Amino acid sequence: MRSPILYRLDTTNKKMIRNICVFLIALFSFRCSSRKVEITDVPDIKGKLLNSDSVRLRSIAKNKLTVVNVWGIFCGPCMKELPIIQNVYEKYNNHKGFAFITIAMDNEKELNRFLNAPDTTDPYRKMFLYSGIKHFSLPTLAYLPHGYTHMYGGYAIVKDLLKFRILARMINSNAVPTTLIYNSTGKLVFKQIGSFDNDQLLKHEIDSLLSL
């Protein structure tokens, strides 16, 4: 069976917008076999921290209010949300007892290509430019070992679909972007499936939780 097609790389901006739910295609086959049960604890996710070591999400989140944003390079809504996430991170990253981590559906090589490719025609770099982000300093886990290493007819194909589905189960969401907030005891206290239009809602939730 053909691997799921995620995103057309050579489309115009108009087609990008029309395909904003691209990751749903990759995850369409994920369904709960029985009744849906909300996952309320910090999931045991392990990934390669960009330009650093492998870490576990639970270690990052231990005893901290933790924001987790799940995204991917070839996800239109994720790209448009990226400057918002960066802005929120910059406001709170030095706050005591607070952690902020993004989980990328890509590997480390692809993330560096996304951030640093000198050729503006490179499909990864094109997505960075499409996002409109000026500066990227988000602490990021590269979750997929192989990411989008296969291109087919101008499309990017996920090679680690099983691992992709495992993450979907752990965060109980079959779409990206997804943003979750866990309190200092590791319990889920906020969840947003889909992108934020601005930073107001996320900042409001964080401020409310930090004041507790």
N, C-alpha and C positions, 0 to 999 in steps of 0.2 A: 504494500500500500504506500502511496506517495506520502512523504513527510508533509506536515501541514505548512502551508505558505503563510508567512508572517507579514511581509511588507514589501511593496514594490519600491525599489531603490531609485529608479530613474523617473519617478512621477513628478509632476509639477506640484507647487504648494496647494493648489486646489484639490488635487487628488489626495495629497497628504491629509487634508482636513476631512475629506470624504471617507478616509480609511482610519479614522481616529481610534477605532476599537480593534486594531489589528491583532492584539494579543489574545483576544477572545477566541480567535480561530485556533490558536495553538492549544488553548485550554478547553475547547468545546466538549471534549470527551470526558472531562472530569465531572463526575456526578457522585453524590453520596449514595451508597448502596441501600441505606436505610434512612431513617429520619435525620434531618440536619441537626447537628449538635454544635453549638458555638464553642470554639476553642478559647479558653479564657486565660491560659498561662503562657508565659514567654516560651515560644517554641525552641527546640534544641537544633538551631540552624548553625551550620559551620560553613565558613567561606574564607576565601583569600582576601585579606585586607589589602586594598590597592597600594602597591609598592611597599608592602610590609609582610607580616606573617599571617598564617591561618589562625582564625579565632572563632570562638563560639558566641553566638548572640547572648546566651544566658550569662556568660562572663561579663560582657559589656554592660548588661542591664542589671546586674546584681546590686540590690539596695539603691537603685536609682529610678527616678521617673525617666522613662525611655521612649523616645519617638522612633518608629521604624517606618521607613518609606520604601516600598518595593516598586521597582521601575525597570525599564529596559531601553536600550539605545534606539531600537527600531519600533518605538511606540510613540505615535504622534502626541497623544495627551500627556505622556510622561515628559516629552521634550518641552511642551508649553508650560508644564507645571514646574520644571526644573529651576527656573529663576526664583519662583515662589519658595520652594523648599530651601534653596540656598539662602535666601533672605531670612527665613525663620531660623535656620541653623546659626547664622551669624549673630542674631539677636540673643540666643540662649546658650551658645556653646561654652561660655565660661561660667555658667551658673552652677553653683555647688549642688551636688546631688542630682545632676541632670546628664542624660546621655542621648545622643542623636546618631543614628546610623541609617544608611541606605543600603538596600540589597539589590544589586543589579543582575538582571538576567543575561549576563555576559561573562566572559572570562577576562582576566587581567590584561592580556595582550590587546583585546578589542577595546577595553576601556582606555588604555593608553593611546591607541589609534584614534579613538573618538576625541580625546583631549588634545593630542599633540601632532596629528598628521599634518605635514606642511602643505600637502596638496588639497586645495579646496574642492577639487572634483572627487576626492575620495568619498565613498558613500558614508563612511563613519563620520568624517569631518563635516560633511554636508548636514548631517543630523545635529551636530553640535551647533553649527551656524543657524540652523532652523530653529533651535531652542531659544536663541536670543540671549542666552546666559553670557555674562561678561567675565565672570570669574568663578571657577569651580574649586571648592575646597571641602566638599562634603566627604566625611569619612564613609567609605564605600566598601562593601563586601562583594567581590566577584564570585557569584554563586555557581554559575554553570562552568564546568571544566572545559567544555569545547565551544560553548556559546553558539555563535552564528558562523561557524567555520566553513559552511558549505553554501555556495551561491548557485542558484538554479534559475536560468532564464530571467535574470534581473531581480530575483527574489532572495531574501535572506531566510535560511531554513534552520530552525532549532535542531541541534543534534542531541541534546540532552533532555528529550521530552519526558522521560520517566522521572528524572530529578526535578523537572519543572512541575510535574503533577504532585510530587511529594511535597514540594513547598506549598502548592495550592491547598493541599490538605492541612498542612501545619498552620497556615494563617486563615484557613476556612474562607478563601476567596479565590475565585477562578478568573480574576481580572486584574490587570495592572493599568494605572498605578493603584496601589492600595496603601493607605497610611494607618498605622496602629499606634496607640499610646498605652504603655504598661506602667502601672504605679510602682512604687518602690518595693512592694511585696511580690511583684511579678504578675499581677492580675491585669487583664485587659480592661481598660476603662474608656477607650474611645476607638472607633473604627470608621474609616472613610473609604469606600470602594469607588474608585473614579477620581478624577483630578479636582483640585481646588481651583476656583476661578481667581481667587486672590488669597492673601495671607491672613485675613482677618479671623476667619473661623478657627484655624489652627492655632493662631496666637492666643485667641480667647480661651480655647481649651487648655492650652499649656499654662497660661496665667492662672486660670481657675484651679488647676491641679497643684501648681506650685504654692498656692496660698493655703492649701489644706494643712 
